[in-house]
Amino acid sequence: MFNTRVVYNVVQPTLTAYLPDAALATGTAVIIAPGGAFHTLSIESEGIDVAKWLNAKGIAAFVLKYRLVHSVTDDPVAELMKKMGDFKKLDEENDSVVTMAIADGLKAIEFVRTHATDYKIDPRRIGFMGFSAGGTVTMGTVFNSTAVTRPDFAAPIYAYMNALKNQTIPKDAPPLFICAASDDQLGLATHSTNLYNAWIGAKKEAELHMYLKGGHGFGMRKQGLPTDTWIERFGDWMNLKGLLTKETKN
């Protein structure tokens, strides 16, 4: 399922900065939350590789290692695979950790916004992107944020929504870029379409990309499918919103 390096047993959350070349810097920032069912983090395909792509576009990236369920062996992926058949039971096990992970996401936004000057970032152009469980964290930050901790835009990628108790759309909800594949083997495609419908229904801004094939967890992996270029579509969306150009002061 992963076929990439994973991180596990995170008890102390961290935020690793990946900054663009100063000549390219746009002032936009994105916090990235990798996925892994709250047991692991797909740190490369859904973290570092994303950060490097964003850096090339002049965007500062911050990869978040949020708190996870404790793995009792040195093979956390095998542990997790045994649990994937029963989402209800998995949700119960993950419940307290989801709350902590969302708190880590909110703290990450607060930290980046507070230190915006240090990183040469516009505090009004801080986004949050997450994959699968990281998408849960992404939307958890949106639903549970205050003005200080709310992302200015968010990108839930094949997000898992059932673990979120609070799904009240804020009055000043940020625009969303939503992406997933219809053949998601975990059955999560409707989590993305339902989220899109809820945002549009609340008269909030959203863009949805639902690919025919790609499965779950495609991240930055190349499969010879249209999902290989999903992040280019994210770039198009950011460009449309003026996030790929440096804001000029009058």
NUMITOR-21585 format. One record per residue (C-alpha): residue in one letter; x, y, z. Coordinates in steps of 0.2 Angstrom, whole numbers, plus 2048, in hexadecimal, padded with zeros to 3 digits. Layout:
aXYZ ...
***
This chain:
m800800800 f80E80C804 n81D8077FA t826816801 r83081B811 v82581D820 v827825831 y81E81E841 n81D820854 v81C833853 v81A839865 q82184A863 p81A854854 t82785D849 l82686983A t83486882D a836878822 y83A876810 l83D888809 p83E88D7F7 d84C8977EF a84A8A97F4 a8498AE7E2 l83A8A47DF a8318A67F0 t81F8AC7EE g81B8AE800 t80F89F800 a81189180C v80987F80D i80987481C i809862817 a802853821 p80784281A g7FA83381C g7FC822823 a7EB81E82D f7F282783D h7FE81983F t80C81E833 l81182D828 s81582B815 i822838818 e82A838806 s81C8367F9 e80F840803 g81C84C80C i82E84F806 d82A84D7F4 v81B8587F5 a8268657FE k8338657F0 w8268677E2 l81F8767EC n83087E7EE a83387D7DC k8248887DA g82A8957E7 i82088E7F5 a82688B807 a82187A80D f82087381F v81F860821 l81585C831 k81984C83B y80984B845 r80683F854 l80282D850 v7FB81D858 h809813860 s810805856 v8157F6860 t8207EE853 d82E7F4847 d8227F0838 p8147FE83B v80E7FB829 a80A7E882C e8027ED83D l7F77F9834 m7F27EE825 k7EB7E2832 k7DF7EF838 m7DA7F7827 g7CB7EB825 d7C17F3833 f7C0806832 k7B4808841 k7C07FF84C l7CF809845 d7C6819847 e7C381485A e7D681085C n7DB820853 d7CE82C85C s7D9834869 v7E883585D v7DD83E84F t7D984B85C m7EC84D860 a7F184D84E i7E485B84A a7EB865859 d7FC863851 g7F686A840 l7EE879849 k7FE87C852 a80887A841 i7FD888839 e7FF893848 f812891848 v814894836 r8098A4837 t8128AA846 h8238A883E a81E8AE82D t82A8BC82D d8388B0831 y8348A5822 k8308B4817 i81E8AD815 d80E8B7814 p8038B3823 r7F48B4818 r7FA8A780C i7FC897817 g7F4887810 f7F2876817 m7F386680D g7F1854813 f7F084380C s7E3835812 a7E5836825 g7EF846822 g7DF84C819 t7D6849829 v7E2854832 t7E0861824 m7CD862826 g7CE860838 t7D9870839 v7CC87982E f7BD873839 n7C5877849 s7CF886846 t7CE89884C a7D38A8842 v7E58A5847 t7E6893843 r7DB892833 p7E488E823 d7E289A815 f7DF88C809 a7DE87980B a7E186A800 p7DA859807 i7E184B7FB y7D783B7FC a7D284080D y7CA83581A m7BB83E822 n7B383282E a7BF83583C l7BA84783E k7AC84A84B n7AB85D847 q7A7861835 t79F872837 i7A487D828 p7AB88D82F k7A489E829 d7B58A3823 a7B989281C p7C8891810 p7C788C7FE l7CB8797FB f7D48707EE i7CD85E7EF c7D584F7E6 a7D283C7E6 a7D082D7DB s7BF8247D8 d7C78137D9 d7CE8177EB q7CF8057F2 l7CB80B803 g7BA8127FD l7BE824801 a7BA82C7F0 t7A98327F7 h7B283A806 s7B98477FA t7A98497EF n79E84B7FF l7AB858805 y7AA8627F5 n7978627F5 a797868807 w7A3876803 i79987B7F3 g7898797FD a78F88680A k7948917FC k7A688F7FF e7B488E7F2 a7B987C7ED e7C18737DE l7C08607DC h7CB8547D2 m7C48437D2 y7CE8377C7 l7C88277C0 k7D781D7C5 g7E58207D2 g7E08167E1 h7E381C7F3 g7F48237F8 f7FB8287E7 g8038387EE m81283C7E3 r81582B7DC k8158287CA q80981B7C3 g8078207B1 l7F68277B5 p7EE8387B4 t7F08397C7 d80383A7C4 t7FF84D7C0 w7F38517CE i7FF85D7D6 e8008677C6 r7EE86A7C7 f7F18707D9 g7FD87C7D2 d7F18827C5 w7E48857D3 m7F188E7DD n7F68997CE l7E489D7CB k7E38A37DD g7F38AE7DB l7FC8A37E7 l80B89F7DB t80F8B27D9 k8178BD7E6 e80B8CA7EC t8108DB7E7 k80E8E97F4 n8068FA7EE 
***
